[in-house]
Amino acid sequence: MKVAIIYDAITEFGGAERVLRSLLHIYPDADIFTTVADQTIINRFFPRLHPKKLHTLPPWVQGLATHTSLAQLLSPVIWKSFNLNGFDVVISKPAHLMSNLVITRCTHIQYIHTPPRNIFGIVPPTPLQRATRYDQLIIPRYRRAIASTPFLLTNSYHMQRRISTLLGVTPQVIYPPVRIPTRVQQRGQGRYYLTVGRLEKEKHIELAIMACNMLKLPLMVVGKTNEPRYEQYLHSVAGPTITFLGFRSDQEIHALYKHAIAFLFTARDEDFGIAPVEAIAHSVPVIAYYGGGTKETVKEGVTGHFFFVHTAAALAATLKKFNPSLFRPAALHAHAKKFSETIFRKQFTAYIHTSRSESEAIGKK
């Protein structure tokens, strides 16, 4: 079976790229079609990917793909430029660059992490979008792409409801893969609070920093940014108990979990949120805002606590009451196993098999 994976862009390594890596474990001979790929990311996280299996835009076009607005405006042309003839299954993972706009006549499975947020008004429009209203051109095409196949997946029931409301379709939920330790992880003495993720405005990491400032609590901030101004802002509001560690490898992050008192997750509307589940898997309780996918992954009083007003003061109030000794490592580990990479691969493989059978049956009619 010849498989093609269509992916917006490979320029960083986060939750979506972990899904891509798992798909390549299932289909190691799959071809990847993407706008642009950072060779450092490929070498570090996808070392077995053969260069002939990676298809990108011509170098002279790739610069456009790094500008979200221009790439969105040109997305119908970009994705039509790839030749997908000869593939049995196409798996697209559309996000802000809408890779589901590909043209294919085979079984097409769309794993939708989120509809493009600025296009559908979930976040404010980009400057080019305000000037040209190109979203009015893109939205009908995106809707047609969604309607072009019955094989739709998403990463959480939170996103399932959003997609149903925005697009009138109800995708099946397959949770993203999280690497779960084989054994229950015993924590060492808690020395600091921890937050891990991309340093971007939608993560609202300033809430964690400000809350720890208020209570003079030690906080380790792990992650890099594509928004330098936002990172500068975080540094400007950070007090003496805040430490920025920048990018860290998986092994380094796993070592940090051992002495973490709790994992702080402050995004208002996360699609799913792999980072909190990974913390839970390492026996670290999570303190998260009650919104988005964390309502499905964090279990109040068992794997962590929620704060219900999206302010630093509300988070600080929850931190004051937090008692890490109340959380049992075995219970945390057992909960995290529901989101394991093994389960993802099993469910996705079964879905591919069913989809191909249904597609062949439709073709015979």
HUSULQUI-V741379 format. One record per pair of residues at least 4 apart in sequence whose C-alpha atoms are under 7 Angstrom apart, sorted by the first residue. I is the first residue (numbers start at 1). J is the second residue. D is the distance in whole Angstrom. If there is no record, write none. Layout:
BEGIN
i=I j=J d=D
i=I j=J d=D
END
This chain:
BEGIN
i=1 j=88 d=6
i=2 j=30 d=7
i=2 j=87 d=5
i=2 j=88 d=5
i=2 j=89 d=7
i=3 j=30 d=5
i=3 j=31 d=6
i=3 j=87 d=6
i=3 j=88 d=6
i=3 j=89 d=5
i=3 j=90 d=6
i=4 j=30 d=5
i=4 j=31 d=5
i=4 j=32 d=6
i=4 j=87 d=7
i=4 j=89 d=6
i=4 j=90 d=5
i=4 j=91 d=6
i=5 j=30 d=7
i=5 j=31 d=6
i=5 j=32 d=5
i=5 j=33 d=6
i=5 j=90 d=6
i=5 j=91 d=5
i=5 j=92 d=6
i=6 j=32 d=6
i=6 j=33 d=5
i=6 j=34 d=6
i=6 j=91 d=6
i=6 j=92 d=4
i=6 j=93 d=6
i=6 j=99 d=6
i=7 j=33 d=6
i=7 j=34 d=5
i=7 j=92 d=6
i=7 j=93 d=5
i=7 j=94 d=7
i=7 j=99 d=6
i=8 j=34 d=5
i=8 j=35 d=6
i=8 j=94 d=6
i=8 j=95 d=7
i=8 j=97 d=5
i=8 j=98 d=7
i=8 j=99 d=6
i=9 j=34 d=5
i=9 j=35 d=5
i=9 j=36 d=5
i=9 j=37 d=6
i=10 j=36 d=6
i=10 j=37 d=5
i=10 j=38 d=6
i=11 j=37 d=6
i=11 j=38 d=5
i=11 j=41 d=7
i=12 j=41 d=6
i=13 j=17 d=5
i=13 j=41 d=7
i=14 j=18 d=6
i=15 j=19 d=7
i=15 j=274 d=6
i=16 j=20 d=7
i=17 j=21 d=6
i=18 j=22 d=6
i=19 j=23 d=6
i=19 j=176 d=6
i=19 j=177 d=6
i=20 j=24 d=6
i=21 j=25 d=6
i=22 j=26 d=6
i=23 j=27 d=6
i=24 j=28 d=5
i=24 j=30 d=7
i=26 j=345 d=7
i=31 j=53 d=5
i=31 j=54 d=6
i=32 j=53 d=6
i=32 j=54 d=5
i=32 j=55 d=6
i=33 j=54 d=6
i=33 j=55 d=5
i=33 j=56 d=6
i=34 j=55 d=6
i=34 j=56 d=5
i=35 j=56 d=5
i=35 j=57 d=5
i=35 j=62 d=7
i=35 j=65 d=6
i=36 j=56 d=5
i=36 j=57 d=6
i=36 j=62 d=6
i=36 j=65 d=7
i=38 j=42 d=6
i=39 j=43 d=6
i=40 j=44 d=6
i=41 j=45 d=6
i=42 j=46 d=5
i=42 j=47 d=6
i=43 j=47 d=5
i=49 j=53 d=7
i=57 j=61 d=6
i=57 j=62 d=6
i=58 j=62 d=6
i=62 j=66 d=7
i=64 j=70 d=6
i=64 j=71 d=6
i=65 j=71 d=5
i=67 j=71 d=6
i=68 j=72 d=6
i=69 j=73 d=6
i=69 j=126 d=7
i=69 j=128 d=6
i=69 j=129 d=7
i=70 j=74 d=6
i=71 j=75 d=6
i=71 j=97 d=6
i=72 j=97 d=5
i=73 j=134 d=6
i=74 j=78 d=6
i=75 j=79 d=6
i=75 j=97 d=6
i=75 j=98 d=7
i=76 j=80 d=6
i=76 j=101 d=6
i=77 j=81 d=6
i=79 j=99 d=6
i=79 j=101 d=6
i=79 j=102 d=5
i=80 j=102 d=6
i=80 j=103 d=6
i=84 j=104 d=6
i=87 j=106 d=7
i=88 j=106 d=6
i=88 j=107 d=6
i=89 j=106 d=6
i=89 j=107 d=5
i=89 j=108 d=6
i=90 j=106 d=7
i=90 j=107 d=6
i=90 j=108 d=5
i=90 j=109 d=6
i=91 j=108 d=6
i=91 j=109 d=5
i=91 j=110 d=6
i=92 j=99 d=6
i=92 j=100 d=6
i=92 j=109 d=6
i=92 j=110 d=5
i=92 j=111 d=6
i=93 j=99 d=7
i=93 j=100 d=7
i=93 j=110 d=6
i=93 j=111 d=5
i=93 j=112 d=6
i=94 j=98 d=5
i=94 j=99 d=5
i=94 j=100 d=5
i=94 j=111 d=7
i=94 j=112 d=6
i=95 j=112 d=7
i=95 j=113 d=6
i=95 j=114 d=6
i=95 j=115 d=6
i=95 j=116 d=6
i=96 j=116 d=4
i=96 j=117 d=7
i=100 j=110 d=7
i=100 j=145 d=6
i=101 j=142 d=7
i=101 j=145 d=6
i=107 j=356 d=6
i=107 j=359 d=6
i=108 j=149 d=6
i=108 j=151 d=7
i=109 j=151 d=5
i=109 j=152 d=6
i=110 j=151 d=6
i=110 j=152 d=5
i=110 j=153 d=6
i=111 j=152 d=6
i=111 j=153 d=5
i=111 j=154 d=5
i=112 j=153 d=6
i=112 j=154 d=5
i=113 j=154 d=6
i=113 j=155 d=6
i=113 j=271 d=7
i=114 j=159 d=7
i=114 j=271 d=7
i=116 j=120 d=6
i=117 j=121 d=6
i=117 j=122 d=5
i=117 j=123 d=6
i=118 j=122 d=6
i=118 j=123 d=5
i=118 j=124 d=6
i=118 j=125 d=5
i=118 j=126 d=7
i=119 j=125 d=7
i=119 j=135 d=5
i=121 j=125 d=7
i=125 j=129 d=6
i=125 j=130 d=6
i=126 j=130 d=6
i=127 j=131 d=6
i=128 j=132 d=6
i=129 j=133 d=5
i=129 j=134 d=6
i=129 j=135 d=7
i=134 j=138 d=6
i=135 j=139 d=6
i=138 j=142 d=6
i=139 j=143 d=6
i=140 j=144 d=6
i=141 j=145 d=6
i=142 j=146 d=6
i=143 j=147 d=6
i=143 j=167 d=7
i=144 j=148 d=6
i=151 j=355 d=7
i=152 j=171 d=5
i=152 j=172 d=6
i=153 j=171 d=5
i=153 j=172 d=5
i=153 j=173 d=6
i=153 j=174 d=7
i=154 j=159 d=7
i=154 j=160 d=6
i=154 j=171 d=6
i=154 j=172 d=6
i=154 j=173 d=5
i=154 j=174 d=6
i=155 j=159 d=7
i=155 j=173 d=6
i=155 j=174 d=6
i=155 j=175 d=5
i=155 j=176 d=6
i=155 j=272 d=6
i=156 j=160 d=6
i=156 j=173 d=6
i=156 j=175 d=6
i=156 j=272 d=6
i=156 j=293 d=6
i=157 j=161 d=6
i=157 j=173 d=6
i=158 j=162 d=7
i=158 j=292 d=6
i=158 j=293 d=6
i=159 j=163 d=6
i=159 j=271 d=6
i=160 j=164 d=6
i=160 j=170 d=6
i=160 j=171 d=6
i=161 j=165 d=6
i=162 j=166 d=6
i=163 j=167 d=6
i=163 j=169 d=7
i=163 j=170 d=7
i=164 j=168 d=5
i=164 j=169 d=5
i=164 j=170 d=5
i=174 j=344 d=7
i=175 j=339 d=6
i=175 j=344 d=7
i=176 j=339 d=7
i=176 j=344 d=6
i=177 j=339 d=6
i=177 j=340 d=5
i=177 j=341 d=4
i=177 j=344 d=5
i=178 j=274 d=7
i=178 j=278 d=6
i=178 j=339 d=6
i=178 j=340 d=5
i=178 j=341 d=5
i=179 j=340 d=6
i=179 j=341 d=6
i=180 j=281 d=6
i=180 j=337 d=7
i=180 j=340 d=6
i=181 j=281 d=7
i=184 j=329 d=6
i=184 j=330 d=6
i=184 j=333 d=6
i=185 j=282 d=5
i=185 j=283 d=6
i=185 j=329 d=7
i=186 j=283 d=7
i=186 j=329 d=7
i=187 j=258 d=5
i=187 j=259 d=6
i=187 j=283 d=7
i=188 j=258 d=5
i=188 j=259 d=5
i=189 j=259 d=6
i=190 j=259 d=5
i=190 j=260 d=5
i=190 j=261 d=5
i=191 j=259 d=6
i=191 j=260 d=6
i=191 j=261 d=6
i=192 j=218 d=5
i=192 j=219 d=5
i=192 j=220 d=7
i=192 j=259 d=7
i=192 j=260 d=5
i=192 j=261 d=6
i=193 j=218 d=6
i=193 j=219 d=5
i=193 j=220 d=6
i=193 j=260 d=5
i=193 j=261 d=5
i=193 j=262 d=5
i=193 j=263 d=6
i=194 j=219 d=6
i=194 j=220 d=5
i=194 j=221 d=6
i=194 j=260 d=6
i=194 j=262 d=6
i=194 j=263 d=5
i=194 j=264 d=6
i=195 j=220 d=6
i=195 j=221 d=5
i=195 j=222 d=6
i=195 j=263 d=6
i=195 j=264 d=5
i=195 j=265 d=7
i=196 j=221 d=6
i=196 j=222 d=5
i=196 j=223 d=6
i=196 j=275 d=7
i=197 j=222 d=6
i=197 j=223 d=5
i=198 j=223 d=5
i=198 j=224 d=5
i=198 j=225 d=6
i=199 j=203 d=7
i=199 j=223 d=6
i=199 j=224 d=6
i=199 j=225 d=5
i=199 j=231 d=7
i=200 j=225 d=6
i=200 j=227 d=6
i=200 j=230 d=7
i=201 j=230 d=7
i=202 j=267 d=6
i=203 j=266 d=6
i=203 j=267 d=4
i=204 j=266 d=6
i=204 j=267 d=6
i=205 j=209 d=6
i=205 j=266 d=6
i=206 j=210 d=6
i=206 j=234 d=6
i=207 j=211 d=6
i=207 j=266 d=7
i=207 j=311 d=6
i=207 j=312 d=5
i=208 j=212 d=6
i=208 j=264 d=7
i=208 j=266 d=7
i=208 j=312 d=7
i=209 j=213 d=6
i=209 j=238 d=6
i=209 j=242 d=7
i=210 j=214 d=6
i=210 j=312 d=6
i=211 j=215 d=7
i=211 j=312 d=5
i=211 j=313 d=6
i=211 j=315 d=6
i=211 j=316 d=5
i=212 j=216 d=6
i=212 j=217 d=5
i=212 j=218 d=7
i=212 j=219 d=7
i=213 j=217 d=7
i=213 j=239 d=6
i=216 j=241 d=6
i=217 j=241 d=6
i=218 j=241 d=5
i=218 j=242 d=6
i=219 j=241 d=6
i=219 j=242 d=5
i=219 j=243 d=6
i=220 j=242 d=6
i=220 j=243 d=5
i=220 j=244 d=6
i=220 j=245 d=7
i=221 j=243 d=6
i=221 j=244 d=5
i=221 j=245 d=6
i=222 j=244 d=6
i=222 j=245 d=5
i=222 j=246 d=5
i=222 j=247 d=6
i=222 j=248 d=7
i=223 j=246 d=5
i=223 j=247 d=5
i=224 j=246 d=5
i=224 j=247 d=5
i=225 j=231 d=7
i=227 j=231 d=7
i=228 j=232 d=6
i=229 j=233 d=6
i=230 j=234 d=6
i=231 j=235 d=6
i=232 j=236 d=6
i=233 j=237 d=6
i=234 j=238 d=6
i=238 j=242 d=6
i=248 j=252 d=6
i=248 j=253 d=6
i=249 j=253 d=6
i=250 j=254 d=6
i=251 j=255 d=6
i=252 j=256 d=6
i=253 j=257 d=6
i=256 j=260 d=6
i=257 j=279 d=7
i=257 j=282 d=7
i=257 j=284 d=7
i=260 j=284 d=7
i=261 j=284 d=7
i=261 j=324 d=7
i=262 j=284 d=6
i=262 j=285 d=5
i=262 j=286 d=6
i=262 j=287 d=7
i=263 j=279 d=7
i=263 j=284 d=6
i=263 j=285 d=6
i=263 j=286 d=5
i=263 j=287 d=6
i=264 j=286 d=6
i=264 j=287 d=5
i=264 j=288 d=6
i=265 j=276 d=7
i=265 j=287 d=6
i=265 j=288 d=5
i=265 j=289 d=7
i=266 j=288 d=6
i=266 j=289 d=6
i=267 j=289 d=7
i=268 j=289 d=6
i=268 j=291 d=6
i=268 j=292 d=7
i=269 j=291 d=5
i=269 j=292 d=4
i=270 j=292 d=5
i=270 j=293 d=6
i=271 j=292 d=6
i=271 j=293 d=5
i=272 j=292 d=7
i=272 j=293 d=4
i=272 j=294 d=6
i=273 j=293 d=6
i=273 j=294 d=7
i=274 j=278 d=6
i=275 j=279 d=6
i=276 j=280 d=6
i=276 j=286 d=6
i=277 j=281 d=6
i=277 j=297 d=7
i=277 j=336 d=6
i=278 j=282 d=6
i=279 j=283 d=7
i=279 j=284 d=5
i=280 j=284 d=5
i=280 j=285 d=6
i=280 j=286 d=7
i=280 j=303 d=7
i=280 j=332 d=5
i=280 j=333 d=6
i=280 j=336 d=6
i=281 j=332 d=6
i=281 j=333 d=5
i=281 j=336 d=5
i=282 j=333 d=7
i=283 j=329 d=5
i=283 j=332 d=5
i=283 j=333 d=6
i=285 j=303 d=5
i=285 j=304 d=5
i=285 j=327 d=7
i=286 j=303 d=6
i=286 j=304 d=4
i=286 j=305 d=6
i=287 j=304 d=6
i=287 j=305 d=5
i=287 j=306 d=6
i=288 j=305 d=7
i=288 j=306 d=5
i=288 j=307 d=6
i=289 j=306 d=5
i=289 j=307 d=5
i=289 j=308 d=6
i=289 j=310 d=7
i=290 j=294 d=7
i=290 j=295 d=6
i=290 j=306 d=5
i=290 j=307 d=6
i=290 j=308 d=5
i=291 j=295 d=6
i=293 j=297 d=7
i=294 j=298 d=6
i=298 j=303 d=6
i=298 j=304 d=6
i=299 j=303 d=5
i=299 j=304 d=6
i=300 j=304 d=5
i=300 j=305 d=5
i=300 j=306 d=7
i=301 j=305 d=6
i=302 j=327 d=6
i=303 j=327 d=7
i=303 j=332 d=5
i=307 j=314 d=6
i=307 j=315 d=6
i=307 j=318 d=6
i=309 j=314 d=6
i=310 j=314 d=7
i=311 j=315 d=6
i=312 j=316 d=6
i=313 j=317 d=6
i=314 j=318 d=6
i=315 j=319 d=6
i=316 j=320 d=6
i=317 j=321 d=7
i=318 j=322 d=6
i=328 j=332 d=6
i=329 j=333 d=6
i=330 j=334 d=6
i=331 j=335 d=6
i=332 j=336 d=6
i=333 j=337 d=6
i=339 j=343 d=7
i=340 j=344 d=6
i=341 j=345 d=6
i=342 j=346 d=6
i=343 j=347 d=6
i=344 j=348 d=6
i=345 j=349 d=6
i=346 j=350 d=6
i=347 j=351 d=6
i=348 j=352 d=6
i=349 j=353 d=6
i=350 j=354 d=6
i=351 j=355 d=6
i=352 j=356 d=6
i=353 j=357 d=6
i=354 j=358 d=6
i=355 j=359 d=6
i=356 j=360 d=6
i=357 j=361 d=6
i=358 j=362 d=6
i=359 j=363 d=6
i=360 j=364 d=6
i=361 j=365 d=7
END
